[in-house]
Amino acid sequence: MADQETILLKHLSEKNQPIVVVAVNTECRQGELLRLTWADIDWNAVILTIRETKTGDSRRTPMNSTVQGLLSNTQKSFNFAPPDRIFPLDAQRISGKLLIRLLKLLCWLGFGFTTSDIPLPHGCRVRTPTAVH
């Protein structure tokens, strides 16, 4: 796990870590994550199907071993069925606000987002990204 991800996860509750891990590893948008169901996972092809994207189309995105392991363990632990949402309704109410803060943190951590107003967790310092030559 990258140092930035470790810092990010350290500042999140255990309940909110799975949606953040999936966001970081799949680059899915907030709405895409919140609409995912267990039926959207093709375990054999190791693919997530995003049924409704920002443009209204569907797309398929690969799962790396981190996402695959996390979702597999989550499904087994809670015995979810295919029509169930991966991140249930009670998590969605919390996660919408969480993901807005997450995007700002990802910007600060150098994941390619841009914003000028970034509220940082206590103890974090702003770093100026270095240019890649």
C-alpha positions in Angstrom: 0.0 0.0 0.0 1.3 3.4 -0.9 2.3 5.8 1.9 -0.5 8.2 0.8 -3.1 5.5 1.1 -1.8 4.5 4.6 -2.1 8.1 5.7 -5.6 8.4 4.3 -6.9 5.2 5.8 -5.4 6.1 9.2 -7.8 9.0 9.3 -10.9 7.0 8.5 -13.2 4.9 10.7 -13.0 1.1 10.0 -16.6 1.3 8.8 -15.7 3.7 6.0 -12.4 2.2 4.9 -13.8 -0.3 2.4 -15.5 2.3 0.1 -12.3 4.4 0.2 -10.1 1.5 -0.7 -12.4 0.6 -3.6 -12.5 4.3 -4.7 -8.7 4.6 -4.7 -8.1 1.3 -6.5 -10.8 1.6 -9.1 -11.1 5.3 -9.7 -14.9 5.0 -9.6 -16.9 8.1 -9.0 -19.0 8.6 -5.8 -22.3 7.8 -7.5 -20.9 4.8 -9.3 -19.6 3.3 -6.0 -22.9 4.0 -4.2 -24.9 2.2 -6.9 -22.8 -0.9 -7.1 -24.5 -4.2 -6.2 -23.0 -7.6 -5.6 -24.5 -8.6 -9.0 -22.2 -6.1 -10.6 -19.1 -8.2 -9.8 -17.9 -10.8 -12.2 -15.7 -12.9 -9.9 -14.4 -15.1 -12.8 -13.2 -12.2 -15.0 -12.3 -10.0 -11.9 -14.4 -7.1 -13.3 -16.8 -4.6 -11.8 -19.6 -3.5 -14.1 -20.6 0.1 -13.5 -24.1 0.1 -14.8 -24.8 3.9 -14.7 -21.8 6.2 -15.3 -21.8 10.0 -15.3 -22.6 9.9 -19.1 -25.4 7.4 -18.6 -23.5 4.5 -20.2 -22.2 1.4 -18.5 -18.5 0.4 -18.3 -16.4 -2.4 -16.9 -13.4 -1.8 -14.7 -10.9 -4.4 -13.5 -10.5 -5.2 -9.8 -7.0 -5.5 -8.5 -6.2 -8.1 -5.9 -6.8 -5.5 -3.1 -10.3 -4.8 -4.2 -11.1 -8.4 -5.0 -9.9 -9.6 -1.6 -11.7 -6.8 0.3 -15.0 -7.4 -1.5 -14.8 -11.2 -1.2 -14.2 -11.0 2.5 -16.9 -8.4 3.0 -19.5 -10.5 1.1 -18.6 -13.7 3.1 -18.6 -11.8 6.4 -22.0 -10.3 5.9 -23.6 -12.9 3.7 -24.9 -10.3 1.1 -27.1 -11.5 -1.8 -26.6 -10.4 -5.5 -29.3 -7.6 -5.5 -27.9 -6.0 -2.3 -25.8 -2.9 -2.6 -22.1 -3.3 -1.9 -22.2 -0.1 0.2 -25.7 -0.3 1.8 -28.1 2.6 2.2 -27.0 3.4 5.8 -23.4 3.7 4.5 -24.5 5.9 1.6 -25.8 8.6 3.9 -22.4 8.8 5.6 -20.3 8.0 2.5 -21.6 10.8 0.3 -20.1 13.4 2.7 -17.1 11.2 3.3 -16.3 10.9 -0.4 -16.4 14.7 -0.9 -13.7 15.0 1.9 -11.9 12.0 0.4 -11.6 13.7 -3.0 -10.1 16.7 -1.3 -7.7 14.5 0.6 -6.8 12.6 -2.6 -5.9 16.0 -4.1 -3.6 16.7 -1.3 -2.0 13.3 -1.5 -1.2 13.8 -5.1 -3.8 11.5 -6.8 -4.4 13.9 -9.6 -7.4 16.0 -8.3 -7.2 19.7 -8.1 -8.7 22.1 -5.5 -7.5 25.1 -3.7 -9.5 24.7 -0.4 -8.4 21.4 1.2 -9.4 20.8 4.8 -6.6 18.5 6.2 -6.8 16.1 9.1 -5.1 17.1 12.3 -1.3 16.5 12.1 -1.1 16.6 8.3 1.0 19.1 6.5 0.6 20.4 2.9 3.4 19.2 0.6 4.1 20.9 -2.8 4.1 18.1 -5.5 7.4 17.8 -7.3 7.4 18.0 -11.1 8.1 14.8 -13.0 10.8 15.3 -15.7 
